[in-house]
Amino acid sequence: MEFDSQTVETTETGYLVNIEDWSEALGNQIAESEGLVLTALHWDLINYLRDEYLNNAGSQPNDRNLNKAMSAQWGRKVSSKELYDLFPGKPSKQARLIGGLPESRRKGGY
């Protein structure tokens, strides 16, 4: 992937190879390539996932946990539909991609 006149290495599925290559500007470029314009709500979810991964032993919350975390952060009940409206390519996967995190190791389910 080309970013800021440099080549950033990605996997076959588009995830960054080196998490250190990520920046918010690169996240915006990835989002644009995904057809998204990021709002504060998008960034809340991206930053939550980054914090969980970087500061909680590589934690990769599933969609159910994302609903709970965003409900707590936004001060209201958040539905899966609302998160899918933000990230139609599956919130936990698409937000990880934009956030420069590795592809999920989870098998699915809860």
C-alpha positions as CSV (number, residue, x, y, z in Angstrom):
1,M,0.0,0.0,0.0
2,E,1.3,3.5,-0.8
3,F,1.0,6.1,1.9
4,D,2.8,9.4,2.3
5,S,5.2,8.6,-0.6
6,Q,6.2,5.3,1.1
7,T,5.2,1.7,0.7
8,V,3.6,0.2,3.8
9,E,3.7,-3.6,3.9
10,T,0.3,-5.4,4.2
11,T,-0.9,-9.0,4.3
12,E,-2.8,-10.6,1.4
13,T,-6.0,-9.5,3.1
14,G,-4.9,-5.8,3.6
15,Y,-3.9,-5.8,7.2
16,L,-0.7,-4.0,8.2
17,V,2.3,-6.3,8.7
18,N,3.9,-3.9,11.2
19,I,1.6,-2.3,13.7
20,E,4.2,0.5,14.2
21,D,3.5,1.7,10.6
22,W,0.0,2.9,11.6
23,S,-1.1,6.5,12.1
24,E,-4.5,8.2,12.2
25,A,-3.7,9.6,8.7
26,L,-3.1,6.1,7.4
27,G,-6.3,4.9,9.1
28,N,-8.2,7.6,7.3
29,Q,-6.7,6.4,4.0
30,I,-7.6,2.8,4.7
31,A,-11.1,3.9,5.6
32,E,-11.4,5.8,2.4
33,S,-10.4,2.8,0.4
34,E,-13.1,0.9,2.3
35,G,-15.6,3.6,1.3
36,L,-15.9,5.1,4.8
37,V,-15.6,8.6,6.1
38,L,-14.7,8.3,9.8
39,T,-16.6,10.2,12.4
40,A,-16.0,10.5,16.2
41,L,-18.1,7.3,16.7
42,H,-15.9,5.4,14.3
43,W,-12.8,6.6,16.1
44,D,-14.2,5.6,19.5
45,L,-14.5,2.0,18.3
46,I,-11.1,2.0,16.5
47,N,-9.4,3.5,19.6
48,Y,-11.1,1.0,21.9
49,L,-9.9,-1.9,19.8
50,R,-6.4,-0.5,19.6
51,D,-6.3,0.0,23.4
52,E,-7.5,-3.5,24.1
53,Y,-4.9,-5.0,21.7
54,L,-2.0,-2.9,22.8
55,N,-2.7,-2.6,26.5
56,N,-4.5,-5.8,27.3
57,A,-2.3,-8.7,26.1
58,G,-3.5,-8.7,22.5
59,S,-7.2,-8.8,23.4
60,Q,-9.5,-9.0,20.4
61,P,-13.1,-8.3,21.6
62,N,-15.9,-9.9,19.7
63,D,-19.0,-8.0,18.5
64,R,-21.0,-8.6,21.7
65,N,-18.2,-7.1,23.8
66,L,-18.0,-4.2,21.4
67,N,-21.7,-3.5,21.9
68,K,-21.1,-3.5,25.7
69,A,-18.0,-1.3,25.5
70,M,-19.6,1.3,23.2
71,S,-22.8,1.3,25.3
72,A,-20.7,2.2,28.3
73,Q,-18.7,4.8,26.4
74,W,-21.6,6.5,24.7
75,G,-23.9,6.3,27.7
76,R,-26.7,4.5,25.9
77,K,-27.6,1.0,24.7
78,V,-25.8,0.4,21.4
79,S,-27.1,-2.3,19.0
80,S,-25.2,-4.5,16.7
81,K,-27.1,-2.8,13.8
82,E,-25.6,0.6,14.8
83,L,-22.1,-0.8,14.8
84,Y,-22.7,-2.5,11.4
85,D,-24.0,0.9,10.1
86,L,-20.6,2.3,11.1
87,F,-18.6,-0.6,9.8
88,P,-20.6,-2.6,7.2
89,G,-17.7,-5.0,6.7
90,K,-18.2,-6.4,10.3
91,P,-17.3,-4.0,13.1
92,S,-14.6,-6.1,14.8
93,K,-12.8,-6.9,11.5
94,Q,-13.2,-3.6,9.5
95,A,-12.3,-1.4,12.5
96,R,-9.2,-3.6,13.2
97,L,-8.2,-3.2,9.6
98,I,-8.6,0.6,9.7
99,G,-6.9,0.7,13.1
100,G,-3.8,-1.0,11.9
101,L,-4.2,-4.1,14.0
102,P,-3.5,-7.7,13.0
103,E,-6.3,-9.8,11.6
104,S,-8.4,-11.5,14.2
105,R,-7.4,-14.9,15.5
106,R,-10.9,-15.7,16.8
107,K,-12.9,-18.5,15.4
108,G,-16.3,-16.7,15.7
109,G,-19.2,-17.0,18.1
110,Y,-19.0,-15.5,21.5
